[in-house]
Each structure stands twice: as C-alpha cells, then as structure tokens.
C-alpha cells in the first residue's frame, strides 16, 4: 500500500512489494515468524522504501476521515491513525483483513475490494509467500484466486473524508469512479499508485483533472508537479528497482522507483 499493495488490494501494497525471489532460506524464516511480529516488522521497514510514507507528517491533512485502500500489513493505516480522527481500511484479502482488525481495533476495516460497483470479484493471489500478498490484484491473473466482495467507496456512507490512499495494482481507476461522489463532495487529498505497466497513467490523470485535481510526485525529498516529471519514462528507466524486491530495495535505498502520485484539487 498499501495494502493484498493493494489488488496492493492489499500494496496493495500500498500498499507492499514482494520479497526477493530465489530466497528459500529467507522465506522459511519468514514463515516461522508469528503473523503479528512479521507484520510489525514490515510496517517498520516500509517507510525506508516509500519516501512519501516516511514524510507523511509533513504533507497529510489532520482530522476528519482517512481511507486506506489496499492495506497490506498496514504501514499507511498505522501512520494515518496518528493524524486522522477516523481511519477506514479497505482490504479484500481475508487473512490480511483479520490481521488489520486484530492489530488496529480503532480502525474500521472493510473486507472488500474497492471498485466501481458492488458485487463480487476474483482476487488473484501471486506466488511468493509472505509479503507477496501486496501484489494481489483484480486486474492481473496469477496462479490462484479467491472470490471477494466488491464495494464502492460511495456506498460506505463516509463523512468528512480528507485523505484517500489507493494502492491496488492497477484497479485505481475503477476505485476512483466508485468514489466520485465522495471525492466531489469532500475534495480530499488523493494518493494513488500509478504504474504504466498496470494501466494508462494519463487516463487516471485526465479523469482527475476533470474533477479539478492536479498531481505531483516526490522523486526526492520534495514534491514536484507531475507535469514537469515524465512518470512513465522514469518507471521504464527504473523498472529494475521495482523488480528487485523489498530486501533488494532496502539494500539500495537511494535508488527510487516513483509510483505514488498525490492529487490535490486546485
């Protein structure tokens, strides 16, 4: 999430990136660690990969309702609880949703995939074990899937929404359409994972522009207007960073793969 990063849902991830492949020993160790301890470890190290999360206190709004779409192990939910009056976490993976309820009892956990209509959907689960749940997706078929509930954010009856983070592996456009009424009414900040390998970035940017939103990115320690930063070209040039896995990215924290865009209404 990000975040199943989000989808990520789960990132999510965005919420999470999967662990390095070919690491059988590390995977065995990870499986032996209790769920709560493993999740806490992932929440601790994740801000070292996502600069936007590490600096959230400098840019995110205070008070009101914050929505974490694609919770994964909850790195964003954990930080948002210190800023918002209410946090709503939307996570379709049943195991991760249970973990979020147990870890963050003050959070409203919605066990569903945020989308553009209510009903059910197939959530495709990748191989890779713990940590890889962050790249589960409604969009990209993989080895196995489970049936999950599908909801729109507009159907949840949320009020005073000031911030929405979405990290759901290419399903962001649909989730945004399902939140249009809420977004138009409350004008929240929107933080969306956008990757050219998952969807057409310009389609999401164009839709949000018609709603009065402009984007910016954080390739370093400050925000730059999206119009001055070729996000798709950056991602093509740095795809090796994204494919390195979480442990590989931790080993080289200065190498960035920018995939989060902050949208604010003019």
Secondary structure by P-SEA (a helix, b strand, c coil): cccccccccccccccccccccccaaaaaaaaaccaaaaaaaaaaacccccccccccccccccccbbbbccccccaaaaaaaacccbbbbbbccaaaaaaaaaaccccccccccccccbbbbbbbbbcccccccccccccccccbbbbbbbbbccccccccccbbbbbcccaaaaaaaaaaaaaaacccbbbbbcccccccaaaaaaaaaaabbbbbbccccccccccccaaaaaaaaccccccccaaaaaaccccccccbbbbbcc
